[in-house]
Amino acid sequence: MKLARSPLALAVLLACGESGQPPQKKDPAPRVDPVAPQQAVAEVRSAVRCEECHEPYVRGWEASAHAQAAASPYYRALGGGDDPRCDRCHQPLRAALDRDEPIHEEGVTCDACHAIRDVKLDAGVAAIDFDLTSNRKYGPLCDARDHYFHRVGCSSLHAESRFCAACHTLAWPTQAGPKLPVITDFDEWQANDLNSSSCQECHMAGEPGEVARGWITRENVSRHDLFGNDLELRRIGVSLRATLSPEEDALWLDVEVTNLAAAHSIPAGLAGRRLVLLVRALDPEGAELGREERSYARILVDGEGQEAPFIRAIRVESDSRLAPGERRHERFKVPAAAASASVEVLRRGVAPAVAEALGITPAADSQVAAVDVAIERKDRRYSGSGRRPRSP
């Protein structure tokens, strides 16, 4: 593969690596240095080659959002592959290699993380120092030895939250005024005094395994599936409770949704994503009598006040996300004929209005948490029979 002739000035940072050292609570004050152009021949390999020795981690990566970054419908609709501002995080090696290299379709592939030598941040902008010419793969395991297939670089950076910052922090410029806060995960983590874990400790929690085929088993090797596109982690991070409250001749359902994550608000990531609290009242046969939704999201709108993709938005209309540790209370009136209630928390990746504006079909909502509530009637009054958690 040949390196592009233009200098590298990248705004990209991607969470991948093997956590082995305890990270600092706060990353040190960032600095900005230019990234020097590289003139030697690049040593970049497809994940298919990495799989020969690192199969469990490549398989995990294949299930992650990193592996799907280049195929994201949202990214493609915004000119993915033709807009360097987006390519930096969805096809990061495109800025360093010839643009027609097949490896770009692997998105945030192995070398997009393990060939990073350094990262400099300033005001949400990152410069990446890629080492693509030494055949050295970087990670936090500093007792690893060079192999005939590639050399090994010791990097404490790969265990720091700073490593994840550039692609998990995005402030988008607008003509109307201040930049829009589109992704603020790293900023929220950095500002949270209660948090003591790095991004990698939560999103790539370690487990026993061989780093490479034939190596000794280690007790703490980072997962690379990001908990299966983070759905497993979301289920751990959200608590849901529902109880019945009889009041005179009416019955109310009190619901409590809690963000158990100590790091950042939920839903995390791109503005417009939603957590949806869906309550459905059911008759004795299970038929739906009615439903009601409450949504938690940061909403961006255009000049006409309509929800819009971030590239067309000019301001934040509202932000109802749950802060770290926040417990949100909601109340719903239960129909008199209801025999039970179904309560769910769903993740909605793209708002219908945004999907329509981009001409894409959004993925189906995914369930994060759920409980069922049975209803008993006594002397024409109502009492709750408790709550029964339901596995997603």
C-alpha positions as CSV (number, residue, x, y, z in Angstrom):
1,M,0.0,0.0,0.0
2,K,1.2,3.5,-0.8
3,L,0.9,6.5,1.5
4,A,-0.9,9.5,0.3
5,R,1.4,12.3,-0.6
6,S,-0.4,15.1,1.3
7,P,0.5,15.7,5.0
8,L,-1.5,14.0,7.5
9,A,-3.8,16.2,9.6
10,L,-6.3,13.8,11.1
11,A,-9.2,14.3,13.5
12,V,-9.7,10.7,14.5
13,L,-9.4,8.5,17.5
14,L,-10.9,5.1,17.8
15,A,-11.4,2.9,20.9
16,C,-9.6,-0.4,20.3
17,G,-6.9,-2.1,22.3
18,E,-6.0,-4.4,25.1
19,S,-6.3,-2.8,28.5
20,G,-3.5,-3.8,30.8
21,Q,-2.6,-0.8,32.9
22,P,-4.8,1.2,35.3
23,P,-5.6,4.5,33.6
24,Q,-5.4,7.9,35.3
25,K,-8.7,9.4,36.4
26,K,-8.2,12.5,34.1
27,D,-6.2,12.6,31.0
28,P,-3.3,15.1,31.1
29,A,-3.7,18.4,29.5
30,P,-3.6,17.8,25.7
31,R,-1.2,19.5,23.4
32,V,-1.3,20.0,19.6
33,D,1.6,19.2,17.4
34,P,1.6,18.8,13.6
35,V,1.7,15.2,12.3
36,A,4.7,14.8,10.0
37,P,4.1,13.1,6.6
38,Q,5.5,9.6,6.3
39,Q,7.5,8.7,3.2
40,A,8.2,5.0,3.7
41,V,6.1,2.1,2.5
42,A,3.1,1.4,4.7
43,E,2.8,-2.0,6.5
44,V,-1.0,-2.3,6.8
45,R,-2.9,-5.6,6.9
46,S,-6.5,-6.6,6.7
47,A,-8.3,-8.0,9.8
48,V,-8.4,-11.2,7.8
49,R,-4.6,-11.6,8.3
50,C,-4.8,-10.6,12.0
51,E,-7.4,-13.3,12.5
52,E,-4.7,-16.0,11.9
53,C,-3.3,-15.3,15.4
54,H,-5.9,-13.2,17.1
55,E,-9.2,-15.0,16.1
56,P,-11.3,-14.4,19.3
57,Y,-10.6,-10.6,19.1
58,V,-11.2,-10.3,15.4
59,R,-14.5,-12.2,15.8
60,G,-15.4,-9.8,18.6
61,W,-14.5,-6.8,16.5
62,E,-16.7,-8.1,13.7
63,A,-19.7,-7.8,16.0
64,S,-18.9,-4.3,17.0
65,A,-19.9,-0.9,15.7
66,H,-16.2,-0.3,14.8
67,A,-16.4,-3.0,12.1
68,Q,-19.6,-1.5,10.7
69,A,-18.4,2.1,10.7
70,A,-17.8,2.2,6.9
71,A,-21.2,0.7,6.2
72,S,-23.3,3.0,8.5
73,P,-26.3,4.2,6.6
74,Y,-26.1,7.5,8.3
75,Y,-22.5,7.9,7.3
76,R,-23.2,6.9,3.7
77,A,-26.1,9.3,3.4
78,L,-23.8,12.1,4.5
79,G,-21.3,11.4,1.7
80,G,-19.3,8.7,3.4
81,G,-16.1,7.9,1.5
82,D,-16.1,11.4,-0.1
83,D,-16.1,13.7,2.9
84,P,-12.8,13.8,4.9
85,R,-14.6,15.2,7.9
86,C,-16.6,12.0,8.2
87,D,-14.0,9.6,6.9
88,R,-11.6,10.4,9.7
89,C,-13.7,8.3,12.1
90,H,-15.5,5.9,9.8
91,Q,-12.6,5.0,7.5
92,P,-9.6,6.4,9.3
93,L,-6.9,4.9,7.2
94,R,-8.3,6.6,4.1
95,A,-6.5,9.8,5.1
96,A,-3.2,8.0,5.3
97,L,-3.4,5.5,2.3
98,D,-4.5,5.6,-1.3
99,R,-8.2,6.2,-1.2
100,D,-9.1,3.1,-3.3
101,E,-7.4,0.6,-0.9
102,P,-9.9,-2.3,0.0
103,I,-9.0,-2.1,3.7
104,H,-11.1,1.1,4.0
105,E,-14.2,-0.9,3.8
106,E,-13.2,-2.5,7.1
107,G,-14.0,0.7,8.8
108,V,-12.3,1.0,12.1
109,T,-10.1,-2.0,11.5
110,C,-7.2,-3.4,13.5
111,D,-4.5,-1.1,12.2
112,A,-6.8,1.9,12.6
113,C,-6.2,1.5,16.4
114,H,-3.1,-0.6,16.8
115,A,-1.0,1.5,14.5
116,I,-1.7,4.7,16.5
117,R,1.5,6.0,18.1
118,D,0.2,9.2,19.7
119,V,-2.8,11.5,19.9
120,K,-2.8,15.2,20.5
121,L,-6.0,17.1,21.4
122,D,-7.0,20.7,21.5
123,A,-10.5,22.0,21.8
124,G,-12.0,18.8,20.6
125,V,-9.7,18.5,17.6
126,A,-7.3,15.6,17.4
127,A,-4.2,15.0,15.4
128,I,-3.2,11.3,15.1
129,D,0.4,10.1,14.8
130,F,0.0,6.9,12.8
131,D,3.0,4.6,12.6
132,L,2.3,2.7,9.4
133,T,5.9,2.0,8.3
134,S,7.7,0.2,11.1
135,N,5.4,-2.9,11.2
136,R,4.9,-2.3,14.9
137,K,1.5,-2.9,16.5
138,Y,0.8,-0.8,19.6
139,G,-1.1,-1.9,22.8
140,P,-0.8,-1.6,26.6
141,L,0.9,-5.0,27.1
142,C,4.5,-3.9,27.7
143,D,6.0,-7.4,28.3
144,A,5.1,-8.7,24.9
145,R,7.9,-9.7,22.5
146,D,8.4,-8.9,18.9
147,H,7.2,-11.6,16.5
148,Y,8.3,-12.5,13.0
149,F,4.9,-11.3,11.7
150,H,5.0,-7.9,13.4
151,R,6.9,-6.0,16.1
152,V,5.2,-4.9,19.3
153,G,5.0,-1.3,20.7
154,C,4.3,-0.6,24.4
155,S,1.6,2.1,24.6
156,S,0.0,3.3,27.9
157,L,-2.1,5.6,25.6
158,H,-4.2,2.6,24.5
159,A,-5.5,2.3,28.1
160,E,-6.4,6.0,28.5
161,S,-9.8,7.6,27.7
162,R,-7.9,10.2,25.7
163,F,-7.4,7.4,23.1
164,C,-11.2,7.4,22.4
165,A,-11.7,11.1,22.6
166,A,-11.6,12.4,19.0
167,C,-14.3,10.2,17.6
168,H,-16.4,10.3,20.7
169,T,-16.4,14.1,20.9
170,L,-17.8,16.1,18.0
171,A,-18.7,19.8,17.9
172,W,-20.1,20.8,14.5
173,P,-19.6,24.3,13.1
174,T,-22.7,26.2,12.0
175,Q,-23.2,29.5,10.2
176,A,-25.7,30.6,12.8
177,G,-23.3,30.8,15.8
178,P,-21.6,28.5,18.2
179,K,-20.7,24.9,17.3
180,L,-23.3,22.3,18.0
181,P,-22.6,19.6,20.6
182,V,-23.2,16.5,18.5
183,I,-21.2,13.9,20.5
184,T,-20.1,14.8,24.1
185,D,-19.2,11.4,25.7
186,F,-15.6,12.2,26.4
187,D,-16.3,15.7,27.6
188,E,-18.9,14.3,30.0
189,W,-16.6,11.7,31.3
190,Q,-13.8,14.2,31.8
191,A,-16.2,16.6,33.7
192,N,-17.6,13.9,36.0
193,D,-15.7,13.9,39.3
194,L,-17.5,10.7,40.4
195,N,-16.0,8.6,37.6
196,S,-12.8,6.7,38.1
197,S,-12.9,4.2,35.2
198,S,-11.6,4.7,31.7
199,C,-13.6,4.2,28.6
200,Q,-11.8,0.9,28.0
201,E,-12.5,-0.4,31.4
202,C,-16.3,-0.3,30.8
203,H,-16.5,-0.7,27.0
204,M,-13.7,-3.3,26.6
205,A,-13.8,-5.0,30.0
206,G,-11.1,-7.6,30.3
207,E,-11.5,-11.4,30.7
208,P,-9.1,-14.3,30.7
209,G,-7.7,-15.3,27.3
210,E,-4.7,-15.6,25.0
211,V,-3.7,-12.4,23.3
212,A,-2.4,-14.5,20.4
213,R,-2.6,-18.1,19.5
214,G,0.0,-20.1,21.5
215,W,0.6,-17.4,24.1
216,I,0.1,-17.9,27.8
217,T,-3.4,-17.2,29.2
218,R,-3.7,-13.8,30.7
219,E,-6.3,-12.8,33.3
220,N,-7.3,-9.5,31.8
221,V,-7.4,-9.3,28.0
222,S,-9.7,-6.7,26.6
223,R,-12.9,-7.7,24.7
224,H,-13.1,-6.2,21.2
225,D,-16.8,-6.6,20.6
226,L,-17.7,-3.5,22.7
227,F,-20.3,-5.7,24.3
228,G,-21.9,-6.6,21.0
229,N,-22.5,-3.1,19.6
230,D,-22.9,-1.9,23.2
231,L,-26.4,-3.4,23.6
232,E,-25.2,-5.7,26.5
233,L,-23.6,-2.7,28.2
234,R,-26.7,-0.6,27.8
235,R,-28.7,-3.4,29.5
236,I,-26.2,-3.3,32.4
237,G,-26.4,0.5,32.5
238,V,-30.1,1.0,32.8
239,S,-32.4,0.2,35.7
240,L,-36.2,0.0,35.3
241,R,-38.8,-0.2,38.1
242,A,-42.6,0.0,37.8
243,T,-45.1,0.0,40.7
244,L,-48.9,0.6,40.9
245,S,-50.3,3.4,43.0
246,P,-54.1,3.3,43.6
247,E,-55.6,6.8,44.2
248,E,-59.4,7.0,44.9
249,D,-61.0,5.6,41.7
250,A,-57.9,5.9,39.5
251,L,-54.9,3.7,39.2
252,W,-51.5,5.1,38.3
253,L,-48.4,3.3,37.2
254,D,-45.2,4.9,38.6
255,V,-42.1,4.1,36.6
256,E,-38.5,4.8,37.5
257,V,-35.7,4.8,35.0
258,T,-32.1,5.1,36.3
259,N,-28.8,5.7,34.5
260,L,-26.4,3.4,36.3
261,A,-23.5,4.5,34.2
262,A,-21.0,6.7,36.2
263,A,-19.4,8.0,33.1
264,H,-21.7,10.0,30.8
265,S,-25.3,10.8,30.0
266,I,-27.6,8.3,28.1
267,P,-28.3,7.8,25.4
268,A,-24.7,8.4,24.5
269,G,-23.2,9.1,21.1
270,L,-24.8,11.0,18.2
271,A,-27.4,13.7,19.0
272,G,-30.8,12.5,18.1
273,R,-30.5,9.0,19.5
274,R,-33.2,8.1,21.9
275,L,-34.1,6.0,24.9
276,V,-37.8,5.4,24.7
277,L,-39.9,4.5,27.7
278,L,-42.9,2.6,26.3
279,V,-45.8,1.7,28.5
280,R,-48.7,-0.5,27.1
281,A,-51.9,-1.4,28.9
282,L,-53.2,-4.9,28.2
283,D,-56.6,-6.6,28.7
284,P,-56.9,-10.1,30.2
285,E,-56.3,-11.7,26.8
286,G,-53.2,-9.6,26.2
287,A,-54.7,-7.3,23.7
288,E,-53.4,-3.7,23.7
289,L,-55.7,-1.2,25.2
290,G,-53.4,1.8,24.8
291,R,-49.8,2.9,24.8
292,E,-47.8,6.0,25.7
293,E,-44.1,6.9,25.1
294,R,-41.6,9.2,26.9
295,S,-38.3,9.9,25.1
296,Y,-34.9,10.9,26.4
297,A,-32.7,12.6,23.8
298,R,-30.7,15.6,22.7
299,I,-32.7,17.1,19.9
300,L,-31.1,19.3,17.2
301,V,-33.3,21.4,14.9
302,D,-32.9,23.4,11.7
303,G,-33.9,27.0,11.0
304,E,-37.6,26.1,10.9
305,G,-37.5,24.4,14.2
306,Q,-37.8,20.9,12.8
307,E,-35.6,18.0,14.0
308,A,-32.7,17.6,11.5
309,P,-29.4,15.8,10.9
310,F,-26.6,17.5,12.7
311,I,-25.1,18.9,9.4
312,R,-28.3,20.8,8.8
313,A,-29.1,21.8,12.3
314,I,-28.4,25.2,13.8
315,R,-29.2,24.8,17.5
316,V,-30.1,22.4,20.4
317,E,-33.8,22.4,20.9
318,S,-33.8,20.3,24.0
319,D,-31.7,17.8,26.0
320,S,-33.7,15.3,28.2
321,R,-31.0,12.7,28.4
322,L,-30.3,11.0,31.8
323,A,-27.2,12.3,33.5
324,P,-24.9,9.8,35.2
325,G,-26.7,8.3,38.2
326,E,-29.9,10.2,37.5
327,R,-33.2,8.6,38.4
328,R,-36.2,9.8,36.3
329,H,-39.7,9.3,37.5
330,E,-42.7,9.0,35.1
331,R,-46.4,8.5,35.8
332,F,-49.1,6.9,33.6
333,K,-52.8,6.5,34.2
334,V,-53.9,2.9,33.8
335,P,-57.2,2.2,31.9
336,A,-59.9,0.6,34.1
337,A,-60.1,-2.5,31.9
338,A,-56.4,-3.2,32.1
339,A,-55.3,-6.6,33.5
340,S,-51.6,-5.9,33.1
341,A,-49.1,-3.4,31.9
342,S,-45.9,-3.9,29.8
343,V,-43.1,-1.5,30.5
344,E,-40.0,-1.3,28.2
345,V,-37.0,0.9,27.6
346,L,-36.0,0.9,23.9
347,R,-33.0,2.3,22.1
348,R,-33.9,4.2,18.9
349,G,-30.8,4.9,16.9
350,V,-32.2,7.4,14.4
351,A,-35.3,9.6,14.8
352,P,-37.9,9.1,12.1
353,A,-37.6,12.7,11.0
354,V,-33.9,12.4,10.6
355,A,-34.1,9.1,8.7
356,E,-36.6,10.7,6.3
357,A,-34.4,13.7,5.7
358,L,-31.5,11.4,4.9
359,G,-33.4,8.9,2.9
360,I,-32.5,6.0,5.0
361,T,-34.4,3.2,6.7
362,P,-33.7,3.2,10.4
363,A,-33.0,0.0,12.2
364,A,-35.7,-1.5,14.4
365,D,-35.8,-0.3,18.1
366,S,-33.7,-2.6,20.4
367,Q,-34.9,-3.5,23.9
368,V,-32.7,-2.4,26.8
369,A,-34.9,-3.2,29.8
370,A,-38.4,-4.5,30.5
371,V,-40.9,-5.4,33.3
372,D,-44.4,-6.7,33.4
373,V,-46.9,-5.5,36.0
374,A,-50.0,-7.6,36.9
375,I,-53.1,-5.8,38.1
376,E,-55.6,-7.2,40.6
377,R,-59.1,-5.7,41.3
378,K,-60.7,-5.7,44.7
379,D,-64.1,-4.2,45.4
380,R,-63.8,-2.1,42.3
381,R,-60.6,-0.6,43.6
382,Y,-57.1,-1.4,42.3
383,S,-54.0,-2.8,43.8
384,G,-50.7,-3.8,42.3
385,S,-49.5,-7.4,42.6
386,G,-45.9,-6.4,42.3
387,R,-43.6,-6.3,39.3
388,R,-42.0,-9.1,37.3
389,P,-38.8,-8.3,35.5
390,R,-38.8,-9.6,31.9
391,S,-35.5,-10.5,30.3
392,P,-34.9,-8.5,27.1
